[in-house]
Structure formats: structure tokens, C-alpha cells
Amino acid sequence: MKEFDFLRPAKYFFAISAIATFASIVLVFVPGPRYSIEFTGGTRSELAVPADKTQEDVLAAFTSFEKTNLVPTVNKMQNGNFLVRMKGIDNAQHTELLTHLKTKLGDFSEVQYTTIGPTVGSTLKVRAFYALITASIGIIIFVAIAFRKIPRRYSPWKFGLAAVATLLHDVMVTVGIFIILGKFTHFEVDTLFVTALLTILGYSVNDTIIIFDRIRDNLFMQERKEDFATIANRSVNQTWKRSCYTSGSTLIMLLALFLLGSESIQWFVLTLFTGILLGTYSSIFVATPLLVYWNKPQQHH
């Protein structure tokens, strides 16, 4: 059976991936993600209000509270409740606010209430950033060590750098997609989202290592006149079905969990779904072509 040339369309996929990654980096700064109170500090309240009350009614009720300038934002959730974000308030102000809302909204219930100080939020944001950087460096070192036993004319560090460059593409594009989603929904970047990104790093590198490992094996069995690109393309042909089957079964599970699971984890599940889908694509159409490009000088040595 004739092998498919996965490297032939590489330049087109590189262009698409490069544009998507660059656009995502821009989105991180302008307009930037909408952080949850876990990162910014503040108060979040979920309210179940009478059916005749609208989003404007809830916003007006909070705005009319004169004890403090709450600067609230109100979003309607899928379950019909309203999610309200505002400046941080203490327990005494919270009690007074509930009394005030009772007069404005009637018979309502506060389903969830969370308040976090700005110092704690800032610390969490820094730690989340360091966690992503540490994981990326760890993967580079791990892959370089795992691939140290390859023919000497090839550098194991290139395998590690290609894997991490692909992972950063997966993470950045996922972040970009969810920044856009945050402008049209009530999605916020929280610790669960960061956890999902770290999970994507671990899962996506698995697909890439499967292909890289086959490349390593084929390098030892190569025929004399075969160049690195030919070996890499054969390796992808030998492994892409396995990667797609593994990722496909995971995506089916995540889709079921998204449709039938709790609303509190839906954004987490959707982030994993997006990242794993991107990871399957990038391990075949980004990681391997990138590795081939970096090894061009060694092809005829």
C-alpha cells in the first residue's frame, strides 16, 4: 500500500498554525482573558431568582446597593440562574446586600457565594504561570533524555524542542479560542482551566512521542540512501491510526461528559476536548514536519 506523504501539505498547516498561534498571543494581551476572582480577587455569587426577573433586574438590584460601589457584571447561566461578579465585600456587607436584594428581587436564593482577596488572586496567577513554564522545561529535558540513544548525527534536544514547540502551539491556540469564547459567554479563566492546560501538555506530548519513538526506531533500520524526511514520513504512516484511535476514544468520553455531566465542569471538559483535538492534529502535521525541517542539514551527512 502506497504511503501518504504527510510532509507535502506541511507548509500549509505551518501557515495555519503560525497564524493561529500569533493571533492567540495577541489575544492574550488585547483584549486579554477574563480572569475569575481566583486570579483577580473579588466576590462571585450565583443567584436563583423568580422567573419574571431579567438580567437587567438583577443588575439594577446590585447597582442600587448604596453601601459600596460593587461594579457588578451579571451573566445568565444555562440552568437559568444568574452569575454575578463584583468587587470584594466582607461578611457584614454581604449580609446587608442579601437584605437589600430581598427587597428588589423578592423570593430568591443564593446558590453559591465566594470571595477572595486580591493578594491571594495575584499569587495564584503567578503560580499558574510558573507551573506552565516548569512543565514545558521538564518535557524538553524528559524527551531529550528519552531520545539520547539515537544516531549521533541527530540531536536529541531537537526532538525535545520540537515536542515543546508543538505543545505551546496547542496551549496557545486553546487559550486564544477560549478568550474569544469568553467575550460571548460567561467563561472565565480559573484554576480548573489552568489544570486543563497542564493536562493537555501531558496528553499531547504522548501523541508526539509515539511518532518520535517510531522515528527513532526507523533511524536504526534505515536504508543507506534514505533521508530523514523519508524516515519521518514512514513513521507517521505507521503510527497515525494509533494516535487517532486513542484520541478519538478519549474525545467520545469527553463529549459524553460535556453533554451529560455537571455544569460546574463543562468548561474544563470543553478545554480538554479542544486541546486534545489540537494535539492530535499538531503531532502529525506540526511536530514531525518541524523536526524534519530542523534536521535538514544532517540529511546528507
C-alpha positions as CSV (number, residue, x, y, z in Angstrom):
1,M,0.0,0.0,0.0
2,K,1.4,3.4,-1.0
3,E,2.3,5.7,1.8
4,F,0.6,9.0,2.2
5,D,3.0,12.0,2.1
6,F,2.2,13.8,5.3
7,L,5.0,16.3,4.7
8,R,3.7,17.6,1.4
9,P,0.9,19.8,2.9
10,A,3.1,20.7,5.8
11,K,3.7,24.3,4.6
12,Y,0.0,25.0,4.5
13,F,-0.5,23.6,8.0
14,F,2.5,25.5,9.3
15,A,1.0,28.7,7.9
16,I,-2.4,28.0,9.5
17,S,-0.8,27.0,12.8
18,A,1.6,30.0,12.8
19,I,-1.3,32.5,12.2
20,A,-3.5,30.8,14.8
21,T,-0.6,30.9,17.4
22,F,0.3,34.5,16.6
23,A,-3.4,35.6,16.8
24,S,-3.7,33.8,20.2
25,I,-0.7,35.6,21.6
26,V,-2.1,38.9,20.5
27,L,-5.5,38.0,22.1
28,V,-3.7,37.3,25.4
29,F,-2.7,41.0,25.5
30,V,-5.6,42.6,23.6
31,P,-8.3,42.2,24.8
32,G,-6.9,39.6,27.2
33,P,-8.6,36.8,29.0
34,R,-11.4,37.4,31.5
35,Y,-10.0,36.1,34.8
36,S,-12.1,34.6,37.5
37,I,-12.0,36.0,41.0
38,E,-9.5,33.3,41.9
39,F,-6.9,35.3,40.0
40,T,-8.2,38.9,40.3
41,G,-9.8,38.8,43.8
42,G,-13.4,39.8,44.4
43,T,-16.8,38.3,45.0
44,R,-18.8,35.9,43.0
45,S,-22.4,35.0,43.7
46,E,-24.8,32.6,41.9
47,L,-28.5,33.5,42.4
48,A,-31.7,31.7,41.7
49,V,-34.3,34.4,41.2
50,P,-38.1,34.4,40.4
51,A,-38.8,33.5,36.7
52,D,-40.2,37.0,36.0
53,K,-36.8,38.7,36.9
54,T,-34.5,39.5,34.0
55,Q,-30.7,40.0,33.8
56,E,-31.4,43.8,33.8
57,D,-33.4,43.4,37.0
58,V,-30.6,41.6,38.7
59,L,-28.0,44.1,37.6
60,A,-30.2,47.0,38.8
61,A,-30.7,45.4,42.2
62,F,-26.9,45.1,42.7
63,T,-26.2,48.6,41.3
64,S,-28.7,50.2,43.6
65,F,-26.9,48.9,46.7
66,E,-25.5,52.1,48.1
67,K,-23.2,50.8,50.9
68,T,-20.4,50.2,48.5
69,N,-19.5,50.5,44.8
70,L,-19.9,46.9,43.7
71,V,-19.2,47.4,39.9
72,P,-21.2,44.2,39.2
73,T,-21.3,42.1,36.0
74,V,-24.2,39.7,35.5
75,N,-24.4,36.7,33.2
76,K,-27.3,34.2,32.8
77,M,-26.3,30.6,33.2
78,Q,-27.6,27.5,31.3
79,N,-29.6,26.4,34.4
80,G,-31.4,29.8,34.5
81,N,-29.5,31.1,37.5
82,F,-27.5,34.4,37.4
83,L,-23.8,34.6,38.0
84,V,-22.7,37.9,39.5
85,R,-19.1,39.1,39.7
86,M,-18.2,42.2,41.7
87,K,-15.7,43.9,44.0
88,G,-14.8,42.1,47.2
89,I,-17.1,42.6,50.2
90,D,-16.8,41.5,53.8
91,N,-19.3,39.3,55.7
92,A,-21.2,42.4,57.2
93,Q,-21.6,43.9,53.7
94,H,-22.7,40.5,52.3
95,T,-25.5,40.3,54.9
96,E,-26.7,43.8,54.2
97,L,-26.6,43.1,50.4
98,L,-28.8,40.0,50.8
99,T,-31.3,42.0,52.7
100,H,-31.2,44.7,50.0
101,L,-31.7,42.1,47.3
102,K,-34.7,40.6,49.1
103,T,-36.5,43.9,48.7
104,K,-35.6,44.2,45.0
105,L,-35.8,40.6,43.7
106,G,-38.3,39.1,46.1
107,D,-38.0,35.4,46.9
108,F,-34.6,34.4,45.7
109,S,-31.8,32.1,47.0
110,E,-28.1,32.4,46.9
111,V,-26.8,29.1,45.5
112,Q,-23.1,29.9,45.8
113,Y,-21.0,32.7,47.3
114,T,-17.3,33.0,47.0
115,T,-14.9,35.9,48.0
116,I,-11.2,36.0,47.5
117,G,-8.7,38.8,48.4
118,P,-6.6,40.4,45.7
119,T,-3.3,39.2,47.2
120,V,-4.3,35.6,47.0
121,G,-5.6,36.0,43.4
122,S,-2.3,37.6,42.3
123,T,-0.3,34.8,43.9
124,L,-2.4,32.1,42.2
125,K,-1.9,33.9,38.8
126,V,1.9,33.8,39.2
127,R,2.0,30.2,40.4
128,A,-0.2,29.2,37.4
129,F,2.3,30.8,35.0
130,Y,5.3,29.2,36.7
131,A,3.5,25.8,36.6
132,L,3.1,26.0,32.8
133,I,6.8,27.1,32.3
134,T,8.1,24.4,34.6
135,A,6.1,21.7,32.8
136,S,7.4,22.8,29.4
137,I,11.0,22.8,30.6
138,G,10.5,19.4,32.2
139,I,9.1,18.0,29.0
140,I,12.1,19.3,27.0
141,I,14.5,17.6,29.4
142,F,12.5,14.4,29.6
143,V,12.2,14.0,25.8
144,A,15.9,14.8,25.3
145,I,16.9,12.1,27.8
146,A,14.4,9.6,26.4
147,F,15.8,10.1,22.9
148,R,19.5,10.2,23.8
149,K,20.2,6.8,22.2
150,I,19.7,7.9,18.6
151,P,22.4,8.0,15.8
152,R,25.0,10.6,16.8
153,R,24.4,12.8,13.8
154,Y,20.9,13.7,15.2
155,S,20.5,15.8,18.3
156,P,18.0,14.6,21.0
157,W,17.5,18.2,22.0
158,K,15.8,18.9,18.7
159,F,13.3,16.2,19.5
160,G,12.6,17.8,22.8
161,L,12.3,21.3,21.4
162,A,10.1,20.2,18.6
163,A,7.8,18.5,21.1
164,V,7.5,21.5,23.3
165,A,7.1,23.9,20.4
166,T,4.1,21.8,19.3
167,L,2.7,21.7,22.9
168,L,3.0,25.5,23.2
169,H,1.1,25.8,19.9
170,D,-1.7,23.5,21.3
171,V,-1.9,25.5,24.6
172,M,-1.7,29.0,23.0
173,V,-4.4,28.2,20.3
174,T,-6.6,26.7,23.0
175,V,-6.2,29.8,25.1
176,G,-7.0,32.0,22.1
177,I,-10.2,30.1,21.4
178,F,-11.4,30.4,25.0
179,I,-10.5,34.1,25.1
180,I,-12.9,34.6,22.2
181,L,-15.5,32.4,23.8
182,G,-15.2,34.5,27.0
183,K,-16.4,37.5,25.1
184,F,-19.7,35.8,24.2
185,T,-20.3,33.6,27.2
186,H,-19.7,33.7,31.0
187,F,-16.5,31.7,30.7
188,E,-13.6,32.9,32.9
189,V,-10.0,31.7,33.3
190,D,-9.8,29.9,36.6
191,T,-7.7,27.2,38.2
192,L,-9.7,24.5,36.5
193,F,-8.8,26.0,33.2
194,V,-5.1,26.0,34.1
195,T,-5.4,22.4,35.2
196,A,-6.9,21.6,31.9
197,L,-4.0,23.3,30.1
198,L,-1.5,21.2,32.1
199,T,-3.4,18.1,31.3
200,I,-3.3,19.0,27.6
201,L,0.5,19.4,27.8
202,G,0.8,15.8,29.2
203,Y,-1.7,14.3,26.8
204,S,-0.5,15.9,23.7
205,V,3.2,15.1,24.2
206,N,2.1,11.4,24.4
207,D,0.9,11.5,20.7
208,T,4.1,13.3,19.7
209,I,6.4,10.9,21.5
210,I,4.6,7.9,19.8
211,I,5.6,9.3,16.4
212,F,9.1,10.4,17.6
213,D,9.7,7.0,19.1
214,R,8.9,5.3,15.8
215,I,11.2,7.7,14.0
216,R,14.0,6.8,16.4
217,D,13.4,3.0,15.7
218,N,13.4,3.6,12.0
219,L,16.6,5.6,12.1
220,F,18.4,2.5,13.3
221,M,16.9,0.4,10.5
222,Q,17.1,2.9,7.7
223,E,18.5,2.0,4.3
224,R,21.7,3.8,3.2
225,K,20.2,6.3,0.8
226,E,17.1,7.2,2.8
227,D,17.0,10.8,4.1
228,F,15.4,11.9,7.4
229,A,12.2,13.2,5.7
230,T,11.5,9.8,4.2
231,I,12.0,8.0,7.5
232,A,9.8,10.6,9.3
233,N,7.0,10.2,6.8
234,R,7.1,6.4,7.0
235,S,7.0,6.7,10.8
236,V,3.8,8.9,10.7
237,N,2.2,6.4,8.3
238,Q,2.9,3.6,10.8
239,T,1.5,5.5,13.8
240,W,-1.2,8.0,12.9
241,K,-4.0,5.5,13.1
242,R,-3.0,4.5,16.7
243,S,-2.9,8.2,17.7
244,C,-6.3,8.9,16.1
245,Y,-7.9,5.8,17.7
246,T,-6.6,6.7,21.2
247,S,-7.5,10.4,20.9
248,G,-10.9,9.5,19.3
249,S,-11.9,7.3,22.2
250,T,-10.9,10.0,24.7
251,L,-12.9,12.6,22.8
252,I,-16.0,10.5,22.8
253,M,-15.8,10.2,26.5
254,L,-15.2,13.9,26.9
255,L,-18.2,14.7,24.6
256,A,-20.5,12.5,26.7
257,L,-19.2,14.1,29.9
258,F,-19.8,17.6,28.4
259,L,-23.3,16.8,27.4
260,L,-24.4,14.8,30.4
261,G,-22.0,16.0,33.2
262,S,-22.3,18.7,35.8
263,E,-22.3,22.3,34.6
264,S,-19.5,23.1,37.0
265,I,-17.0,21.1,35.0
266,Q,-18.3,21.8,31.4
267,W,-15.7,24.4,30.6
268,F,-13.0,22.2,32.0
269,V,-14.2,19.3,29.8
270,L,-14.5,21.6,26.7
271,T,-11.0,22.8,27.2
272,L,-9.7,19.3,27.3
273,F,-11.7,18.4,24.2
274,T,-10.3,21.3,22.3
275,G,-6.7,20.8,23.4
276,I,-6.7,17.0,22.7
277,L,-8.2,17.6,19.3
278,L,-5.5,20.2,18.5
279,G,-2.8,17.9,20.0
280,T,-3.8,15.0,17.6
281,Y,-3.6,17.4,14.6
282,S,-0.3,19.0,15.7
283,S,1.6,15.8,16.5
284,I,1.1,14.7,12.8
285,F,1.1,17.9,10.9
286,V,3.3,20.3,13.0
287,A,5.7,18.3,15.2
288,T,7.0,15.9,12.6
289,P,7.4,18.5,9.8
290,L,9.1,20.8,12.3
291,L,11.6,18.0,13.3
292,V,12.3,17.3,9.6
293,Y,13.0,21.0,8.9
294,W,15.4,21.2,11.9
295,N,17.2,18.1,10.7
296,K,17.7,19.1,7.1
297,P,21.4,20.0,7.5
298,Q,22.0,16.4,8.7
299,Q,20.1,14.6,5.9
300,H,23.1,14.0,3.6
301,H,25.9,13.6,6.2
